[in-house]
Amino acid sequence: MAEAPITGPRRPLLYGTARPALAGSLAGEHPVPSVSPGPRGTFRLVPPPAGRKASADWIAVHINLLRAADSVLIAGAVALGYHFASPGLLSRTSTAAGIMASMGLALAWMAALEIYKTRDPKVLGVGADEYKRVVTATFRLFGLIAIASVVFSIQSGATMFAVSLPVGIVSLTANRWFFRRRLAAEKAKGRHLSRAIVVGEPEDVRYVVHQIEKKSGPVYKILGVCLPGSRRGARLRVDEQLVPVLSSTDDIARTARLAEADAVIVAGPLPGGNKFIRELGWKLEECSAEMVLAATLTNVAGPRIHWRPVEGLPLMHVDIPQYSGGKHVLKRVMDVALAGTAIIALSPLLLLLAVIVRLDSPGPILFRQDRVGKGGQTFGMYKFRSMVVDAEARQTVLHETNEGAGVLFKMRNDPRVTRCGRWMRKYSLDELPQLWNVVLGDMSMVGPRPPLAREVSGYERHTHRRLLIKPGLTGLWQINGRSDLSWDEAVRLDLYYVENWSIPGDLLILWRTFRAVIQPSGAY
């Protein structure tokens, strides 16, 4: 039996900001509160916020502060580079000329950050694009400096390149991180979010709202939804929430204007097709709301998508995933460098953990278990022993109490876990010996979760795509809930990684893994 997409009584809903709400025909006399999640999965009406202008003013101040901080850091990096390069400059020209050249570099650097839109509100605090633009702008500028240094034989230019570049990259990205924390703290309080309305068929709307609400870094505040043929006052169930229906899809533009929405997110096909969407874009110009089209492609990340206009027809090209080649060689080099360095740096901790495991309970220090790796090849994965020695034999007795998802076996309070095993598992310390698996080439630093052979035997056909690349010491499953994930969600994350991984993405996952270890969730 199909689930009814809309629930709740058919009563007028007050929505928007400080403009008059309209009951029945979008007209009325009451102040308009906004809608936000309330207790027990419902949405509640709250007093209207300061409004779009106040939010825009705060973001403008935030960007100007970021610009000022960037300028100070660039000046410092250039001054440091000039300090080390000044003997070379003085040997060829005057001190004044050297200072002018340094000032020119600083201004060019600031201009490069502007040209590459590193402070675009659309990328601030969202994903890795903000960092990528800073790094791209900086490297391209210094690439031109390097070429000029070679062409004009300016030795001091190479010195400045070697000093100012790394100092600038580190300080600018650190500055972005600091300001991102500031912005995230404000958005976590529900402030300065883009006020959005999601429109489309119920199932498409459910998926988009679910994806927006579950992300840790909030971007949109969902005011409500517009559904074909629906009336205001109904509610759409999304997970445990009841999202208000603001209007049908015939009245989107007017609803967006009265709600003072910043964006209208089109979740999928709408009645009227492309002509309707084109005309909706024209109507939204009147209320300065942007139209956002949610991609209907699943498991395709931005780097694989390229736009190519052909005689006014925008074509979207999707690159085929690559499972071998130069990018994978670079990944292997990074794996060996990071894992080798980590083993050396963590050797005192590894020794201490080995002693603790040995003294805590009888049995070997390391636990070796056969796992399935790339291409279905079996390898021995190492961990610090966190269970009693007969744990695998006792699993059949505990099968009825399994809390794991899908083919996984997990128990939140597993009686087989040792005393030291509980806190080692919580902070993932038991997995540190897998660094040796990375050095040997059986695993990668980042990748899908390494499965057991019995798990692979229960895979559906498409799930075998997890085996196209090496399993990882960490991955998207590690930073998105671990054992708390449903089986379908764990598979979706692994398949997404397999098809869309990148070196910058791996570095971001490693950083987020460090945060997840400090503040563990779903580890048992």
Secondary structure, 3 states (H helix, E strand, C coil): CCCCCEECCCCCCCCCCCCECCCCCCCCCCECCEEEECHHHEEEEECCCCCHHHHHHHHHHHHHHHHHHHHHHHHHHHHHHHHHHHHHHHHHCCHHHHHHHHHHHHHHHHHHHHHCCCCCCCCCCCCCHHHHHHHHHHHHHHHHHHHHHHHCCCHHHHHHHHHHHHHHHHHHHHHHHHHHHHHHHHHHCCCCCEEEEEECCHHHHHHHHHHHHHCCCCCEEEEEEEECCCCCCCEEEECCEEEEEEEEHHHHHHHHHHCCCCEEEECCCCCCHHHHHHHHHHHHHHHCCEEEECCCCCCCCHHHEEEEEECCEEEEEECCCCCCCHHHHHHHHHHHHHHHHHHHHCHHHHHHHHHHHHHHCCCCCEEEEEEECHHHCEEEEEEECCECCCHHHHCCCCHHHCCCCCCCCCCCCCCCECHHHHHHHHCCHHHCCHHHHHHHCCCEEECCCCCCHHHHHCCCCHHHHHHHCCCEEECCCCCCCHHHCCHHHHHHHHHHHHHHCCHHHHHHHHHHHHHHHHCCCCCC
